[in-house]
Amino acid sequence: MTGDMNDQHALVTGAGQGIGEAIARRLLAQGARVTVLGRRAEPLQKLVEQHPGHCQMVLADVADEAQVRAAFAQAAAVHGDIGILVNNAGQASSAPFMKVDAAHWQQMLAVNLTGTMHCIQQVLPAMSAAGWGRIVNVASTAGLVGYAYVAAYAAAKHGVVGLTRSLALEYARTGITINAVCPGYTETEIVRSSIDRVVAKTGRTPQQAMAEFVKSNPQGRLVQPQEVADTVQWLCGRGASSITGQAIAVAGGEVM
């Protein structure tokens, strides 16, 4: 393991697959001790088994404050105070706005926005005491622009960007940086499932359905999870000390 994170304990939420897994692997490669957090043990187990002594898992639903508090305490008891937090856990669901009920709305806010708040509150005291910390919130281009049929998700992700900017100002003199990364459509299980739903509902071929997802990206492709992980790694490094309060789009030029 090489890199400049040998003295850091990083915690990554939603690390069982896709972007979260790519981020956890990248931070492990940089020498960090990494705690991976998710709701289920099975998706996280492979990372723990592949990196014995350097990677541990804790289980929690980020929308549940008590579970988050217990999981973060467990993580710190093993690997020490958390100096890097990556809030990647999220959930996406689509529906026409007039079919969005209160339960759908609250679920999008609870997982994507309130869960981010719960996790940040667990790490700020120790980061402030240390005079150093890195918080990266994985938002979405839906946190920067609007998309039809995902009003609740977009509202939650806009909230994540607003939270990021406000906390960056509040903690600007503490040595803690707080940023957001906003991926466009990324080649993950969520997008693959969305393509399958389009095929099932419309009768389009998988290639036709894929074309709908990539047409908004000027590069004409899906973003790769490793590209998002690269950006997160940079923001977590010591060389990004002057970068805070930013919402960085990783989207092939879709958002400028």
MARVO-332665 format. One record per residue (C-alpha): residue in one letter; x, y, z. Coordinates in steps of 0.25 Angstrom, whole numbers, padded with zeros to 4 digits, always signed. Example, Ala and Ser with C-alpha at 12.3 -4.5 7.8 and 13.67 -1.06 7.14 Angstrom:
% residues 2
A+0049-0018+0031;S+0055-0004+0029;
% end
This chain:
% residues 256
M+0000+0000+0000;T+0005+0013-0004;G+0001+0028-0003;D+0000+0039+0007;M-0012+0034+0015;N-0004+0024+0024;D-0008+0031+0037;Q-0022+0033+0033;H-0035+0025+0037;A-0046+0027+0026;L-0060+0023+0027;V-0068+0021+0014;T-0083+0019+0014;G-0090+0011+0004;A-0077+0004+0001;G-0083-0010-0004;Q-0083-0007-0019;G-0081+0003-0030;I-0076+0017-0026;G-0075+0014-0011;E-0067+0001-0013;A-0057+0008-0023;I-0055+0019-0013;A-0052+0009-0002;R-0042+0002-0011;R-0035+0015-0015;L-0033+0020-0001;L-0028+0006+0003;A-0018+0007-0008;Q-0013+0020-0002;G-0010+0013+0011;A-0023+0018+0019;R-0029+0009+0029;V-0043+0008+0024;T-0057+0005+0030;V-0067+0001+0020;L-0082+0004+0025;G-0094-0002+0019;R-0108-0008+0023;R-0104-0022+0019;A-0091-0030+0023;E-0090-0039+0010;P-0086-0028+0000;L-0076-0022+0009;Q-0069-0035+0013;K-0061-0037+0001;L-0053-0023+0004;V-0051-0028+0018;E-0045-0041+0014;Q-0037-0035+0003;H-0030-0025+0013;P-0029-0032+0026;G-0024-0022+0037;H-0027-0010+0028;C-0042-0011+0026;Q-0053-0014+0035;M-0068-0013+0033;V-0079-0007+0042;L-0094-0008+0039;A-0104+0003+0040;D-0116+0010+0032;V-0111+0024+0031;A-0125+0029+0032;D-0125+0024+0047;E-0118+0033+0056;A-0116+0023+0067;Q-0110+0012+0057;V-0101+0022+0052;R-0096+0027+0065;A-0093+0012+0069;A-0086+0009+0056;F-0077+0021+0057;A-0073+0018+0071;Q-0070+0003+0067;A-0061+0008+0056;A-0054+0018+0064;A-0051+0008+0075;V-0043-0001+0065;H-0036+0009+0056;G-0036+0022+0064;D-0043+0035+0061;I-0048+0037+0047;G-0041+0047+0039;I-0047+0045+0025;L-0062+0043+0023;V-0068+0039+0010;N-0083+0040+0010;N-0087+0031-0002;A-0099+0024+0003;G-0111+0028-0005;Q-0124+0023-0012;A-0131+0028-0025;S-0145+0026-0029;S-0153+0032-0040;A-0168+0036-0042;P-0176+0047-0048;F-0177+0058-0037;M-0192+0056-0035;K-0190+0041-0032;V-0180+0045-0021;D-0186+0042-0008;A-0181+0046+0006;A-0174+0033+0008;H-0166+0034-0005;W-0162+0048-0002;Q-0158+0045+0012;Q-0150+0033+0008;M-0142+0041-0002;L-0139+0052+0008;A-0136+0042+0019;V-0125+0033+0012;N-0119+0044+0003;L-0119+0056+0012;T-0122+0053+0026;G-0113+0041+0026;T-0102+0050+0021;M-0105+0060+0033;H-0105+0048+0043;C-0091+0044+0038;I-0085+0057+0038;Q-0089+0060+0052;Q-0082+0048+0057;V-0068+0052+0052;L-0067+0067+0053;P-0064+0068+0068;A-0051+0059+0066;M-0047+0066+0053;S-0048+0079+0060;A-0040+0075+0072;A-0029+0069+0062;G-0029+0082+0054;W-0031+0074+0041;G-0041+0066+0034;R-0047+0063+0020;I-0062+0061+0017;V-0067+0058+0003;N-0081+0056+0000;V-0085+0048-0012;A-0097+0056-0018;S-0101+0056-0032;T-0102+0065-0044;A-0117+0064-0039;G-0111+0073-0028;L-0107+0084-0038;V-0118+0084-0049;G-0133+0078-0050;Y-0137+0065-0056;A-0151+0061-0059;Y-0158+0050-0051;V-0148+0050-0040;A-0152+0063-0032;A-0151+0056-0018;Y-0137+0051-0021;A-0132+0064-0028;A-0138+0072-0016;A-0130+0063-0006;K-0117+0064-0014;H-0119+0079-0016;G-0120+0079+0000;V-0107+0071+0000;V-0100+0082-0008;G-0106+0093+0001;L-0101+0086+0013;T-0087+0084+0008;R-0086+0099+0005;S-0091+0104+0018;L-0083+0094+0026;A-0070+0098+0018;L-0072+0112+0022;E-0075+0109+0037;Y-0063+0100+0038;A-0053+0108+0029;R-0044+0112+0040;T-0043+0098+0046;G-0034+0091+0036;I-0046+0082+0031;T-0050+0083+0017;I-0064+0079+0012;N-0067+0077-0002;A-0077+0070-0011;V-0075+0061-0023;C-0086+0061-0033;P-0085+0049-0043;G-0094+0048-0055;Y-0100+0035-0060;T-0089+0025-0055;E-0088+0010-0059;T-0093+0004-0046;E-0104-0006-0042;I-0114+0006-0040;V-0112+0010-0055;R-0112-0004-0060;S-0125-0007-0052;S-0131+0006-0058;I-0128+0002-0072;D-0135-0012-0069;R-0147-0004-0065;V-0147+0004-0077;V-0146-0008-0086;A-0157-0015-0078;K-0167-0003-0079;T-0164+0002-0093;G-0160-0010-0101;R-0147-0003-0105;T-0134-0011-0107;P-0124-0010-0096;Q-0115-0002-0106;Q-0127+0008-0108;A-0129+0009-0094;M-0114+0012-0091;A-0114+0023-0102;E-0124+0030-0094;F-0115+0030-0082;V-0102+0035-0089;K-0108+0045-0098;S-0107+0056-0087;N-0092+0053-0086;P-0085+0061-0097;Q-0074+0050-0097;G-0085+0040-0100;R-0082+0030-0090;L-0085+0026-0075;V-0076+0031-0064;Q-0067+0020-0058;P-0068+0018-0043;Q-0052+0019-0043;E-0053+0033-0049;V-0062+0037-0037;A-0052+0030-0027;D-0040+0038-0033;T-0047+0051-0030;V-0050+0047-0016;Q-0036+0043-0014;W-0031+0056-0018;L-0041+0064-0009;C-0036+0055+0003;G-0022+0058+0001;R-0013+0068+0007;G-0011+0075-0006;A-0026+0079-0006;S-0025+0088+0006;S-0030+0100-0001;I-0042+0093-0007;T-0055+0094+0001;G-0069+0097-0001;Q-0069+0092-0016;A-0078+0083-0023;I-0070+0077-0034;A-0077+0070-0046;V-0071+0057-0051;A-0080+0057-0063;G-0073+0058-0076;G-0076+0073-0078;E-0091+0071-0075;V-0091+0082-0065;M-0082+0094-0066;
% end
